[in-house]
Amino acid sequence: MGAAPASPIGIGLLAPTCLSGTWQMALDGALLERQQPMLRLYSWSRPTLSLGFHQRQLPPHWLAWHRRGQLDLVRRPSGGGAVLHGGDLCYALVLPCDRFARQEAYGQICGWLQQAMAALGEGLAFGSEPADGSADCFARSTAADLVQANGAKRIGSAQRWQRGWLLQHGSIQLSPPGGMWRALLDSAPPPPLAPAVDPGMVADQLLQSARMRWSLPAAARPLDAALLADAGAQLERYRVVSTSPLASIARTT
């Protein structure tokens, strides 16, 4: 497991949310802009494909699904490939960069995820494949990812480093939508985590593990009006339009 920081970090805790992908990514971006240590867990109100910030070409069938209203498209503030959301639980952490070496940050940060999943009976190790710019985030398992013993990728994470602060967020796949996953990404999804493990159990275990690693407040606080206003001002940065592969990129970068 990744080594914990030398001394505890005090981190704020936001209440879980279930919102559209555009709002979720805008909230992550706004938290990074605030430069305040924070943890939050969230889910997605509709099936959504989140795109790495630097993805330059979208397959036509992704845009067709979007135009038909079957799928939302959103751009992440972080890099990497596309992730299908809907059967997953996501986390976002904002931390000061001075606690982490860039090449070792995933290993230093992801220990709490490993501890939480081990408590749920799922031992996870870091991936070892090289990053290759794949359009599908879950097609490869790099040092940013956590995989099961059978090689199935369970958690994909990505980062954004900005002015001395770090946003790391990721997707914990619980019960991926198999048919949609195969149709959009032309690959097999990770298997369901376990029939007896629901998102609430996973969220509770994540918070328990986070408390063992960091100093968290006793209770989560709701999203405040100022944070919502900050996120609202960033919505266009993360929204993807479905006119054409190139136009959809130009609108959001």
WOTAVEN-V105537 format. One line per field, one symbol per residue. burial: + if it has 24 or more other C-alpha atoms within 12 Angstrom, else -. Layout:
burial = ???
//
This chain:
burial = -+-++---+-+++++++--+++++++++++++++++++++++++-++++++++++++++--++-++----+++++++++++++++++++++++++++-++----+++++++++++++--+-++++++------+++++++++++++++--+++++++++++---+++++++++++++--++--++---+++++-----+--++-+++++++-++-+------+---+---+--+++++++++--+--+++-+-
//
